[in-house]
Amino acid sequence: MDISIVGGHGSIAMLLHPILTEEGHQVRGLIRKEEQAEDLRKAGAEPVICDVEKQDNIAEAVGEADLVIFAAGAGPGSGAARKWTVDRDGAIKLIDAAKTNGINRYVMISAMGTTGEISHENEVFETYLKAKAEADDALRNSGLDYTIVKPGRLTDEEATGRVRLAPGVPRGEIPRADVATVLAEVINNPDTSGLEFEVTSGEQPITEAVREIAS
């Protein structure tokens, strides 16, 4: 399968590239900086320079693919404005690119806390959740075959291979490495199209959890 990933140098994407390439997928990663390119090559992905925040049309950079993944984020050190331009607008630009290029499957890395009334004591984080919520809503209404994955608080701990995964789960943490494995399972299971779910660390093996929610 040919896969294009926006946010190709992000922490989750960099963990995902080797998994996908080892499974035989061809991976293209969209990145902002030329100096990030070698990291992607080492991880098995083809780097494509494309600043989704600044470019209005990213269809050429996305290219021909069977599936796209939105893994970009403004990052924890950024202000509220970039939550809109990256986390929301970048995701919408990928929706437009997918439609332009005839790509039907779209996997979104979202976040817990993006449904219902959104309120948080930290104004920037509240903006982040609202931006993610609007991106999710745009994808739901896009007509694409979407899957929205909503991890809990991300950590850099080693993978456990086990999760708690459902439309709604209690708040918790999850290693980025386990999120990458969840994404790989979603990609390989077309029955996850049309689903959205939250995921934190838990007791159920990832393969089993994804297969169960897709059944």
Secondary structure as the mmCIF struct_conf table of DSSP 4:
data_model
#
loop_
_struct_conf.conf_type_id
_struct_conf.id
_struct_conf.beg_label_comp_id
_struct_conf.beg_label_asym_id
_struct_conf.beg_label_seq_id
_struct_conf.end_label_comp_id
_struct_conf.end_label_asym_id
_struct_conf.end_label_seq_id
STRN STRN1 ASP A 2 VAL A 6
TURN_TY1_P TURN_TY1_P1 GLY A 7 HIS A 9
BEND BEND1 GLY A 10 GLY A 10
HELX_RH_AL_P HELX_RH_AL_P1 SER A 11 GLU A 22
TURN_TY1_P TURN_TY1_P2 GLU A 23 GLY A 24
STRN STRN2 GLN A 26 ILE A 31
BEND BEND2 ARG A 32 ARG A 32
HELX_RH_3T_P HELX_RH_3T_P1 GLU A 34 GLN A 36
HELX_RH_AL_P HELX_RH_AL_P2 ALA A 37 ALA A 43
TURN_TY1_P TURN_TY1_P3 GLY A 44 GLY A 44
STRN STRN3 GLU A 46 ILE A 49
TURN_TY1_P TURN_TY1_P4 VAL A 52 LYS A 54
BEND BEND3 ASP A 56 ASP A 56
HELX_RH_AL_P HELX_RH_AL_P3 ALA A 59 VAL A 62
BEND BEND4 GLU A 64 GLU A 64
BEND BEND5 ASP A 66 ASP A 66
STRN STRN4 LEU A 67 PHE A 70
TURN_TY1_P TURN_TY1_P5 PRO A 76 GLY A 77
BEND BEND6 SER A 78 SER A 78
HELX_RH_AL_P HELX_RH_AL_P4 ALA A 80 ARG A 82
HELX_RH_PI_P HELX_RH_PI_P1 LYS A 83 ARG A 88
HELX_RH_AL_P HELX_RH_AL_P5 ASP A 89 THR A 100
TURN_TY1_P TURN_TY1_P6 ASN A 101 GLY A 102
STRN STRN5 ARG A 105 ILE A 109
TURN_TY1_P TURN_TY1_P7 MET A 112 GLY A 113
BEND BEND7 THR A 115 GLU A 117
BEND BEND8 GLU A 121 ASN A 122
HELX_RH_AL_P HELX_RH_AL_P6 GLU A 123 ARG A 140
TURN_TY1_P TURN_TY1_P8 ASN A 141 ASN A 141
BEND BEND9 SER A 142 SER A 142
BEND BEND10 LEU A 144 LEU A 144
STRN STRN6 ASP A 145 PRO A 151
STRN STRN7 ARG A 153 THR A 155
BEND BEND11 GLU A 157 GLU A 157
HELX_LH_PP_P HELX_LH_PP_P1 GLU A 158 ALA A 159
BEND BEND12 GLY A 161 GLY A 161
STRN STRN8 ARG A 162 ALA A 166
BEND BEND13 PRO A 167 GLY A 168
BEND BEND14 ARG A 171 ARG A 171
STRN STRN9 GLU A 173 PRO A 175
HELX_RH_AL_P HELX_RH_AL_P7 ARG A 176 ILE A 187
TURN_TY1_P TURN_TY1_P9 ASN A 188 ASN A 188
HELX_RH_3T_P HELX_RH_3T_P2 PRO A 190 THR A 192
TURN_TY1_P TURN_TY1_P10 SER A 193 GLY A 194
STRN STRN10 LEU A 195 SER A 201
BEND BEND15 GLU A 203 GLU A 203
STRN STRN11 GLN A 204 PRO A 205
HELX_RH_AL_P HELX_RH_AL_P8 ILE A 206 ALA A 214
#
